[in-house]
Each structure stands twice: as structure tokens, then as C-alpha cells.
Amino acid sequence: MHADVQSFAVAHLLRRPAARRVGGFVAGFDPATTSPYVNYATPVPGAEPTDAEVADLITAFRTRGLTPRLEFAPDAAPQVEPALRRAGFRTEAVHDYLVCTPATLTVPTASAEPGASPEPGGPRGRVRVEAPVSEDDYVAIDTALAEAFGGEWAPSPEGAARLRRTEEGGGAVRFVRAEDGSCAGGALCSAPAEGTAELAGVGTLPAYRGRGIAAAVTANLAGTLFARGARTVWLEYSGEGSRRVYERVGFRPGGTRLYLTHEG
């Protein structure tokens, strides 16, 4: 599975507006933002980069005023981490990832169909998952996810536009409405590549947590991508609580991803 996830990472970054190949790496640049979570690089599976290639990669980031940063599954390219360490890259994070298949997907009882699943103010077991249809929906989702993740990024027109591009580019964005018509929680899933797709950004506003929203949205997105031909869907989790949510809907241990940055 490591090779599938790493092959996906390469294909996904090549979709960036200013993607660039540097030796055995692909750097996914987006001129619309300086966010390190959007602008990063990854190695091709099996890459064996030279020190010169790593130096070129660092330069590609620096000339754009960006911090050199990589995300990758180290087991898919064992020679990459040592080369990056020699150049001064340091660990930002290590995340485990989980994988779901059509055979393991377990849809919450009230969401047996993608799109129907506990309305935030309603009785337990009645979530309704929706796809965004208006610009207001995309803005509401971007705003809610920014708050759900503790303000790690600010909501913005660019953020809403990226959500729209995900939905219109073969991926999917799903959310649950709050009582006032805004977003109580949501997530997104990339378009498939190399037979798999990444599910990310699962977030619920604090006032709506514990109502099954994350599980409903996650199951809905996985089911949607399976219906579009993906063989697997994978995601990273941030703690044991979220891991239990994902495991309840059919995600199983897949491997580890490494995040490295260069601050020099």
C-alpha cells in the first residue's frame, strides 16, 4: 500500500497550477497561496536523490519565498530520508494513515446512501450529508473547517475556491448544515489517482461534536469515491479519538507518512 499512496502523492501534486519536477521529486506549487500545507514536495516511489538534487529542490522553494517541505511515505522511497537529513531537513511530524476499501466500508445506519445521513439539531441517527451547491456553501465550509481546526489557517476566498475546484475536478466535498444554514462540519476527498484517493480536512465545530457528523461525512465521501472507481481511500488521523471514528466506518491501518521541513 505504501507505493500506492506515494504514487498518489506524486500524481496529486502534479495537478498543482505550477507543479515542477526536480530530480526524483515533484514540487506542487500554487501561486495563489504561500501555505506550506499546499506548497510542498514529494519523491517518486523508489527515488534515490543525490545531494545536488536535494539542493536544487531547496532552491526551487527558496526562489519562491517558500519553506522547503516534503510529505511522503518513507517505505516507498527508503533512500530519500537519509539524503534529506544530510541537507538539514528536520521532522515536522510523523502521521499514521488508515485505508478503506469497498469491502471494509461500513456506512452509519442513517446514511446507507451517499447524501443521506444526524441532522445537527435532530435526534441521534439522523445526520444529513450534503454536497455544496452554491458559493455560500463553499464559503461556509471553508469558514467552519478553519474554526474546527483551531484557526490553523484563516478562511479566505482562495480556500473556498480550492474546495470548489476539488468538487468540480473529480473529487468531492461534503458537509452537514447547522441549524442556521451554515456548516456544522465537513470534509473533502481528492480526485482518484493511481486507484486511490485522499480524504482530508474532516472537521466539526465544537458545538456539534459527538453527534456522528464526522463518521457520516467520512463514510459518505468514501462511498462517493468508490462509486467513481477508486479502489481505496486513505486518510491520516490526529488522535485516538478520531482514529476510532474512522475505524468504525471501515478504515484500517495502512502505514506511516513523514513530514520534513528545512528552516536553514
N, C-alpha and C positions, 0 to 999 in steps of 0.2 A: 504493500500500500504506500510505502514511502515514495517510491518512484512515481506513482500516480499523482500523489499530492504535489510533489515537486514539479512534475511536468505541467500540472495545472497552474502552479505559481508562475512558471515561465510564460505560458500562453496568456494568462490573465494580465501580466504586466505588459505584454506586447500590445494589449488593447489601449494602453495609455496614449494620450494625444501626442506625446513627444518621446515615446519609448526608444531606447537605444541599446544596441549590443556592444558590450565592451569585453573582448576576450571571451571567456567562458561564462560571462554574466549577462543578464538582461536588467537594465535600469528602467523603471517605469516612471517617467516624469510627466507631471501635469502642470503646465504653466499657470493654470487658474488658481493654484494654491501652493503654499510653501509647507503644508502639513507633512511631517515625517511619516505619518500613517498612510499617506497617499504616494509620496515620493520615496521609493526605496528600491533596492535591487535584490536579485536572487540568482543563484547559479543554475546552469543547466545540469540535469542529472549526470553524474559521473565526471563533472568538471575537475580539472587538475590545474588550477590557475598558477601562473608564475608570479613572482613578486612584481614584475613590471606590469602585468595585467591588473593586479590589485592597485598599484599606484595610479594607473590610468583610470580605474574606477573611482578612486578618491577624487582625482582631478575633475572627472565628469560632474560630480556633486558640487565640489567647491566652486567651479566656474559659474554655477547657477545659484550660489549663495545658500546651498543646502548642506545639511549634515549628512555625511555618508552613513547609510543604514541598510542593513540586509535582514530579510526574513527567509528562512529555509529549513528544510528537513535534513539535518546533518547526515543521517544514514544514507541519503540518496546521493551524496557527494562527499565522501569521507575526507578528501584531500583539501576541501575548501576551508574548513575552520582553522587548521594549522596555518595556512597561508594568510588568513585574515588576522590571526593573533600576532603573527610576526610583524604585521604592518601597524599594530597598535589598536586593533579593534577590541572593544570590551563588551561584556554581556550586558544587554539591557533587560532581557527576560528570557525565560525558558517556559514554553507552554506545551502541555499535552493536548492532543487533539483526539476527537471521537469521530467515528464513521457510522453512517446509517445506510442501509440498503433497502430495497423494496421488501425483502423478506423479513427484515427486523423492524420496519416502521410499525409503530403502534399508535394509531390516532386516538386522541381522547374521545370518550364516549359521545360527547355532544358535538364533536367535529368530524364525524365519519366522512364528510365530504369536504374537499378543499373549498374554503369560502364560508362554510357554516360552522361556527363553533361558538366563557360565562359572560353574558353582557355585563359590563363593569358594575352596574348597579343592580343587576338581576340576581336570581337565585343561583347557587353553585351549580355548575354543569351547563350553563347557557352562555358561553362566550361566543361572540360573532366576529369572525376574522374577515377582513375586507381587503380588497386591493384599492390603492388610491386611484381616484378618477379626475381630480381637479388639482390645480396649483395649490389651493388652500390645503388640500390633503397632504401634499408633499411638504409644505412648509410646517404643518402641524406635526408630521412625523419627525422631521429634522429637529424641530424645537423640543419635542418630547424626549427623543433619544439623547440629545445634548444634556438635558436635565437628568435623565435616568443614569447617565454615566458620570454624574457629579461635576459637570462643567469641564470635562477634559478638552472639549472644543466648544466654540460658540456657534449657535445656529446662524445660518447665513444663506443668502440666495444661492451661492455656489453649492452648499450642502444639499439644498432642496433639488438643485439641478442634477447633481450626481445621482440622487435617488431616482429621479425621473429617467435618467439615462440607463440606470440599471434595469428598470421596469421595461423600458422601450427597446433595450438591447438584447433581450433574450433571457434576462434574469427575472427576479420577482421581488416585489416589496409588499409586505403585508402588515396590517395594523388592526388594533381594536379601538373603537371610538370610546371616548369618555362621555359622561352624561351631557356635557355642554357641546358636544360635536367635535371636539379636538381629539387628540391621540392619547390614549391611556398607556399604550405600549405597542411595540412593533419590532420588526427586524427586516433584513434583506438577504437575498441569496444571489450570487453571481450567475451569469450565464454559464452553462456547462462548457468544459474544455477537457480534452483527454478523458472523457467519460465521467468526470466528477465535477462537483460544484461546491463552492464555499459558502456556508451560511454564517452570517456575521451580524453584529450590531443588535443582538437580542437585548432589549431594554424595556423596563416597565417603570412608570412613575411611582414614587414611593407610596402614594395614597391608594394605588391599585394593586399592590403586590399581594401575593398569597391567594389570588383568585383564578389561577390557572391560565393566565394570559400568555406567559412565556411558552408554556408547553403547547398551547393551542396554535400560536403563531409558528413555532418551530415545526410542528407536525404538518401544518398546512403548507409551509414553504417546501419541506422535503417532498411531500406528496406532489406538489406542483411541478418540481424539477424532475421527479421520476416520470411523471406523465409526459414530460418533454424529452425524455430519452436518457437522462443521466442514470448511470449505473450505481453511483454512490453520491452521498452528500456528506461533507465533513465540516466540523467546526471546532474551535478552541473554546475552553471554558475557563472561568476566572476563580472558581472556588468549588468546594464540595457541594454546596447548596445548588449551584447551577448545574453541576455535573449530574446530580440526582434527577433534576428536571429533565435533562436531555436523555439520560438513560431510560427514564420512564416512557419516552416516546420512541425508543429503539436505537439510540446511538451507543456504540460500543468502542472500547479503547482501540486507537489506531497507531499512535506513535508520538513523537516529540518534534516540536519546531523551535528553532533557535533564533533569537533576535540579537543582532550585534550592531553597535554604533562606533563611530570614530570621532572623537572630540578634539583631536590634535590640530 
